Amino acid sequence: MPRLNSIIPLVGSLLLSRGGRRLAGRHAGKLALATLALEVWRNRRQKAGQTQDQTTSEPRPRPRSRWSGRSPR
């Protein structure tokens, strides 16, 4: 949630104006979804950066080949 702190002043200033309150009321659900999507995206990007650091020291295992039930030609 600390990243949300950068959005709070923006939302606060938006709510101070009359048009901002109208816009926020009309699009509250969209604003909430956009904020949630931003947090999810940032968390995934941060986790991806952490796993890249780990994979440089250990090679990734090869994906298993799956048997389709058909005999190879």
Secondary structure, 3 states (H helix, E strand, C coil): CHHHHHCHHHHHHHHHCHHHHHHHHHCHHHHHHHHHHHHHHHHHHHHHHHHHHHHHHCCCCCCCCCCCCCCCC
